[in-house]
Amino acid sequence: MSTMDTSIIELCDLKKYFKEVRAVDGVSFAIAQGEIFGLLGPNGAGKTTILNLLCTLLKPTSGTATICHYDIRKNKDEVRKSIGIVFQDPSLDDQLTALENLDFHGRLYHIPKVVRREKIEELLTLVELRDKKHVLVKNFSGGMKRRLEIARGLLHQPQVLFLDEPTLGLDPQTRRHIWEYIKKLNHDTTVTIILTTHYMEEADELCHRIAIIDRGKIAAIDTPAQLKKQIGGEVISLKTDDEFLPEYPWIKSINTHDGHLNLTVEEADQKLSLLMRIAQEKGISIDSVTIHKPTLEDVFLHFTGKTMREEETSWADEVRIRRRSS
């Protein structure tokens, strides 16, 4: 990873409203050069809207943002020259070969022919598609197309690369392969990477820092390790249909979800026996018990009060209701 000593992206109270929907609602953070920075949240949380604002595809309602010290409102051309983007939806031409897709993209950026050919060969080697360069993209697998899109996003040598849900729809094995390419890319180049994802494991595996996005706002921002450390201890999950909300000073936090009572405690093994004794004394029926270290799912639940899936469903329903009533 590159030395992260200067901010290459800065957002200050950035907002984007669509009628009554506050898609981005006062977001502020800075991203260091060479960092892999993740925007983690459910569909509809505002992740892609933030990317579209930074890419100058949308105009902010208010607030400011700069990329490479260029203002996204005042210096759109300079911003666009500084960034590469891999969109969530496929954007390759299936009727062209891998080489032709990259060559066309290079021409759009007016990259000189000699430089363009050299860079294309270098990038196809990086994403392990050099032997497939004359194959039509329509014959590529989903993972191969994603790798080619990453190569295309790097062709004009941007300082910042945006990856919008880079592994969405891919099988677990291919997803892990894409993770390895992203980590290798970050290790071998100076490019700063900003990715959106709703996969907890992906954010944990790739990102140096994560911003948890909840309904257009940042609920928390830190390294994955520090976010989990904020919860502290271990999580005891008790499956029970009974009302059982013990209040003791050694319980750091309590969350209920889907018939499970999740308690964050220190020395979980010792506290579990105490909890079982309390439940027995109160006549509480416990169906099952698990103990685990805090995960990003626990972090999301801690800061938002809901799981990722619940938040995604409720927010999508709310947006639909607002659209119907507007």
C-alpha positions in Angstrom: 0.0 0.0 0.0 1.2 3.5 -0.8 2.1 5.9 2.0 -1.2 7.5 3.1 0.0 10.9 4.2 -2.1 13.3 2.0 -5.8 13.6 1.3 -6.7 13.1 -2.3 -10.5 13.3 -1.8 -12.3 15.6 0.6 -16.1 15.9 1.2 -17.6 18.6 3.4 -21.3 18.5 4.3 -22.2 17.0 0.9 -25.9 16.7 0.2 -28.1 15.4 -2.6 -31.9 15.5 -2.3 -34.4 14.0 -4.8 -37.6 15.8 -3.8 -38.2 14.5 -0.3 -35.7 11.7 -0.4 -32.4 12.7 1.2 -30.1 10.3 -0.7 -27.0 11.9 0.6 -27.5 14.0 3.8 -24.5 15.9 5.0 -21.6 13.6 4.4 -18.1 14.7 5.4 -14.8 12.7 5.2 -11.3 12.6 3.6 -9.6 9.8 1.8 -5.8 9.5 1.8 -3.7 8.9 -1.3 -3.2 5.1 -1.9 -6.0 4.1 0.4 -8.7 1.5 -0.3 -11.8 3.2 1.1 -15.1 1.4 1.4 -18.6 2.7 1.4 -20.6 0.0 3.2 -24.4 -0.1 3.3 -27.5 -1.6 1.8 -29.0 -0.8 -1.6 -30.6 2.6 -1.4 -28.3 3.9 1.4 -26.7 6.5 -0.7 -23.4 4.8 -1.7 -23.8 5.0 -5.5 -25.2 8.6 -5.2 -22.0 9.6 -3.4 -19.9 8.0 -6.2 -22.0 9.8 -8.9 -21.5 13.1 -7.2 -17.8 12.6 -7.0 -17.7 11.5 -10.6 -19.6 14.8 -11.6 -22.5 12.7 -13.0 -24.8 14.4 -10.4 -24.8 18.0 -9.1 -24.8 18.3 -5.3 -27.8 20.0 -3.6 -25.3 21.6 -1.3 -21.9 21.1 0.2 -18.5 20.7 -1.4 -16.1 18.0 -2.5 -12.7 17.9 -4.2 -10.7 15.2 -6.0 -7.0 15.8 -6.5 -7.8 19.4 -5.2 -10.2 19.9 -8.1 -13.7 21.1 -7.1 -16.5 18.7 -8.4 -18.7 21.7 -9.4 -16.1 24.1 -10.8 -13.5 21.8 -12.3 -15.5 18.9 -13.9 -13.1 18.2 -16.7 -10.1 18.1 -14.4 -11.9 15.8 -12.1 -12.9 13.4 -14.9 -9.4 13.2 -16.2 -8.2 12.3 -12.6 -10.6 9.4 -12.1 -11.5 6.0 -13.5 -14.8 4.2 -12.8 -16.2 0.7 -13.0 -19.9 1.1 -13.0 -22.3 -1.4 -11.2 -24.0 -2.3 -14.5 -21.9 -3.8 -17.3 -20.8 -1.2 -19.8 -18.5 -3.1 -22.2 -19.3 -3.6 -25.9 -20.0 -7.3 -26.3 -19.5 -7.2 -30.0 -15.9 -6.0 -29.7 -12.9 -7.9 -28.5 -11.1 -7.1 -25.2 -8.4 -5.3 -27.2 -10.9 -3.3 -29.2 -12.8 -2.2 -26.1 -9.6 -0.9 -24.5 -8.4 0.7 -27.7 -11.7 2.5 -28.2 -11.6 3.8 -24.6 -8.0 5.0 -25.1 -9.0 6.9 -28.2 -11.7 8.7 -26.3 -9.0 9.9 -23.9 -6.8 10.9 -26.8 -4.0 8.6 -25.6 -1.2 8.5 -28.3 -1.2 5.3 -30.3 2.2 4.0 -29.1 1.4 4.8 -25.5 -2.0 3.3 -25.8 -0.8 0.0 -27.2 1.9 -0.3 -24.6 -0.6 0.5 -21.7 -3.2 -2.0 -23.1 -0.7 -4.8 -23.1 0.4 -3.9 -19.6 -3.1 -3.8 -18.2 -4.3 -7.0 -20.0 -1.3 -8.7 -18.4 -2.2 -7.3 -15.0 -5.8 -8.7 -15.1 -4.6 -11.9 -16.7 -6.5 -11.5 -20.0 -3.6 -11.0 -22.4 -4.2 -14.4 -24.1 -7.9 -13.4 -24.5 -7.4 -10.0 -26.1 -8.8 -11.1 -29.5 -11.8 -12.8 -28.0 -15.2 -11.1 -28.3 -16.4 -9.9 -24.9 -19.8 -11.6 -25.4 -17.9 -14.9 -24.9 -16.3 -13.8 -21.5 -17.5 -15.0 -18.1 -18.8 -12.4 -15.6 -15.5 -12.4 -13.8 -13.5 -11.8 -17.0 -15.7 -8.9 -17.9 -15.2 -7.4 -14.5 -11.5 -7.7 -14.8 -11.6 -6.1 -18.2 -13.7 -3.2 -16.9 -11.1 -2.6 -14.2 -8.3 -2.6 -16.8 -10.3 -0.1 -18.9 -10.8 2.1 -15.9 -7.0 2.3 -15.4 -6.1 2.9 -19.0 -5.8 6.7 -18.8 -3.7 6.3 -15.6 -6.2 7.9 -13.2 -5.1 8.8 -9.6 -8.5 7.6 -8.3 -10.4 4.5 -9.3 -14.1 4.1 -8.3 -15.5 0.6 -8.1 -19.3 0.5 -7.7 -20.3 -2.9 -6.3 -17.4 -4.6 -8.1 -18.4 -8.2 -7.4 -22.2 -7.9 -7.5 -23.7 -11.0 -9.1 -20.5 -13.0 -9.2 -20.1 -16.4 -7.6 -18.0 -16.6 -4.4 -14.9 -18.1 -6.1 -14.8 -15.4 -8.8 -15.5 -12.7 -6.2 -12.4 -13.7 -4.3 -10.4 -13.6 -7.5 -11.5 -10.0 -8.0 -10.5 -9.2 -4.5 -7.0 -10.4 -5.2 -6.8 -8.3 -8.3 -7.9 -5.2 -6.4 -5.4 -5.8 -3.6 -2.6 -6.4 -6.1 -3.6 -3.3 -8.0 -3.4 -1.2 -4.8 -0.1 -2.8 -3.9 1.6 -2.4 -7.3 0.3 1.1 -8.2 -0.3 4.5 -6.5 -4.0 4.5 -7.4 -6.5 5.3 -4.7 -9.5 3.0 -4.7 -13.0 3.8 -3.5 -15.5 1.0 -3.6 -19.1 0.6 -2.7 -20.4 -2.7 -1.4 -23.1 -4.3 0.7 -21.0 -7.4 1.2 -19.6 -7.3 4.8 -16.8 -9.8 4.0 -15.7 -7.8 1.0 -15.4 -4.6 3.0 -13.5 -6.5 5.8 -11.1 -8.2 3.3 -10.3 -5.2 1.1 -10.7 -1.8 2.8 -8.2 0.1 4.9 -11.1 2.2 6.2 -14.8 1.8 5.9 -17.7 4.4 6.1 -20.9 2.8 7.2 -23.7 4.6 5.2 -27.2 4.5 6.7 -29.9 6.4 5.0 -27.6 9.0 3.4 -25.6 9.6 6.5 -22.4 8.2 7.9 -23.1 6.1 10.9 -19.5 5.2 11.6 -16.1 5.5 9.9 -12.8 3.8 10.8 -10.7 0.7 10.0 -12.5 -2.6 10.1 -10.5 -3.6 13.1 -11.2 -0.4 15.0 -14.9 -0.5 14.2 -15.1 -4.0 15.6 -13.0 -3.0 18.6 -15.5 -0.2 19.4 -18.0 -2.9 20.1 -15.4 -4.8 22.2 -15.5 -8.2 23.8 -17.5 -11.0 22.3 -21.1 -11.4 21.2 -23.4 -14.0 22.9 -26.4 -14.7 20.8 -29.3 -16.4 22.5 -32.3 -17.7 20.6 -35.4 -17.3 22.7 -39.1 -16.5 22.2 -39.4 -15.0 25.7 -38.9 -11.4 26.8 -35.4 -11.4 28.3 -33.5 -8.1 28.5 -31.0 -8.5 31.3 -29.5 -5.2 32.6 -26.1 -5.7 34.2 -23.1 -3.4 34.1 -21.0 -6.1 32.4 -23.2 -6.1 29.4 -21.8 -3.5 27.0 -24.7 -3.5 24.5 -28.0 -5.4 23.8 -29.6 -5.9 20.4 -32.6 -8.0 19.6 -33.1 -9.4 16.1 -35.2 -12.2 14.5 -35.8 -14.0 17.8 -32.2 -13.6 18.9 -30.9 -11.6 21.8 -27.3 -10.4 21.1 -25.3 -9.4 24.1 -21.8 -7.9 23.9 -19.7 -8.8 26.9 -16.1 -9.5 28.0 -15.1 -13.0 29.0 -18.1 -14.5 27.2 -17.5 -18.1 28.4 -17.8 -17.0 32.1 -20.7 -14.7 31.4 -22.7 -17.3 29.5 -23.0 -19.6 32.5 -24.2 -16.6 34.5 -26.8 -15.8 31.9 -28.0 -19.3 31.7 -28.4 -19.4 35.5 -30.4 -16.1 35.4 -32.6 -17.4 32.6 -33.3 -20.6 34.6 -34.2 -18.6 37.7 -36.6 -16.4 35.7 -38.1 -19.5 33.8 -36.8 -18.2 30.5 -36.5 -20.8 27.7 -33.3 -20.7 25.7 -33.4 -22.7 22.4 -29.8 -22.2 21.3 -26.6 -20.2 22.1 -23.6 -19.1 20.0 -20.6 -17.0 20.9 -18.5 -15.1 18.3 -16.1 -12.3 17.9 -17.7 -9.0 16.7 -18.2 -8.9 12.9 -19.0 -6.0 10.6 -22.6 -7.3 10.7 -22.5 -6.7 14.5 -21.0 -3.3 13.9 -23.8 -2.4 11.4 -26.4 -3.6 13.9 -24.7 -1.7 16.7 -24.6 1.7 14.9 -27.9 1.5 13.0 -30.1 -0.8 15.2 -30.8 -3.1 12.2 -29.1 -5.7 10.1 -28.1 -4.9 6.6 -31.0 -6.8 5.1 -33.6 -5.2 7.4 -32.3 -1.8 6.6 -32.3 -2.5 2.9 -35.9 -3.6 2.9 -37.3 -0.9 5.2 -35.5 1.9 3.3 -36.6 0.6 -0.1 -40.2 0.5 1.1 -40.0 4.0 2.5 -38.5 5.4 -0.8 -41.3 3.7 -2.8 -44.0 5.2 -0.5 -42.5 8.7 -0.8 -42.3 8.4 -4.6 -46.0 7.3 -4.8 -47.1 10.2 -2.6 -44.9 12.9 -4.4 
